[in-house]
């Protein structure tokens, strides 16, 4: 569970050169999609970090 929570942090993503947007999508510094739209949002819902 701790590993999944770490993946959701801006700090962890920035260390890898990635950025999350408001749609829950993760892109690299070139704008290439790394994780699809809604991925982080869904993961945060599963972890109970956001309601809806």
C-alpha positions in Angstrom: 0.0 0.0 0.0 2.8 2.4 0.9 4.4 1.9 -2.6 1.1 2.8 -4.3 0.8 5.9 -2.2 4.3 6.9 -3.1 3.6 6.6 -6.9 0.8 9.1 -6.4 3.0 11.9 -5.1 4.1 14.9 -7.2 7.6 14.5 -5.7 8.0 11.0 -6.9 6.7 11.8 -10.4 9.0 14.9 -10.6 12.1 12.8 -9.7 11.3 10.7 -12.8 10.7 13.7 -14.9 7.0 13.1 -15.1 4.0 15.3 -14.5 0.4 14.5 -13.6 -2.4 16.7 -14.9 -5.9 17.3 -13.5 -7.3 14.4 -15.6 -5.1 11.9 -13.7 -2.8 11.4 -16.7 0.9 11.2 -16.4 3.2 12.5 -19.1 7.0 12.8 -19.5 8.9 16.1 -20.1 8.2 15.7 -23.9 4.5 15.4 -23.4 4.4 11.6 -24.1 1.7 9.8 -22.2 3.2 7.4 -19.5 0.0 6.6 -17.7 -3.4 7.0 -19.3 -6.1 9.5 -18.4 -7.8 8.7 -15.1 -5.0 6.4 -13.9 -3.9 8.4 -10.9 -7.4 9.5 -10.1 -8.6 5.9 -9.9 -5.6 4.9 -7.9 -6.2 7.7 -5.4 -9.8 6.6 -5.1 -8.8 3.0 -4.4 -6.4 4.2 -1.7 -9.1 6.4 -0.1 -7.2 9.6 -0.8 -10.1 11.3 -2.7 -13.8 10.7 -2.5 -15.1 11.2 -6.0 
